[in-house]
């Protein structure tokens, strides 16, 4: 058997440029080390991929659990959701009744005009604009220019707010009138009406026709 000194001497005499002439023991040791490194590298890469797959599986598991919990809550609260939906439909119906239909719009416009004249206000401008049709209702803006005292203008705004139909006053501005006792108020009275069944069907057809295919 070779002594330790001989083995050490063999390693010292190894020529890096000529591995073929290396002594047997150093050659075997180097091969074993290379093999061990290859095996370790393969194991590490495989373990790393497996670890990533495990992490992805854990994330998917948490996502599925959250979805399951959410669906379970919806199933448990289904009756409550149905009750809320019924209440929302009732509220929507009540709000819809506050909107006039097409035939009632003329009366609403007359009511706004009479609310101003009833307070002794002078209408310098009364100009209905173009009707804008939405999904289930239509808007009709009316440009107003009214002259009167500060208190009468305030009472007119309050009277409009008390109308049984929904009317909003926007773009309000107050400037001095022709004399020191009057003010001029410019505003837009936005009136609303709900669409009849034929108009709703027309809107749905137009929306379907314009939808991307």
Secondary structure, DSSP 8 states (H G I E B T S, - for coil): ---HHHHHHHHHT--TT-GGGS-HHHHHHHHHHHHHHHHHHHHHHHHHHHHHHHHHHHHHHHHHHHHHHHHHHHHHTHHHHHHHHHHHHHHHHHHHHTSB-GGGHHHHHHHHHHHHHTTT-EEEEEEEEEEEE-SSEEEEEEEEEEEE-HHHHHHHHHHHHTSSS-EEEEEEEEEE-SSTT-EEEEEEEEEEEE--HHHHHHHHHHHHHHS--
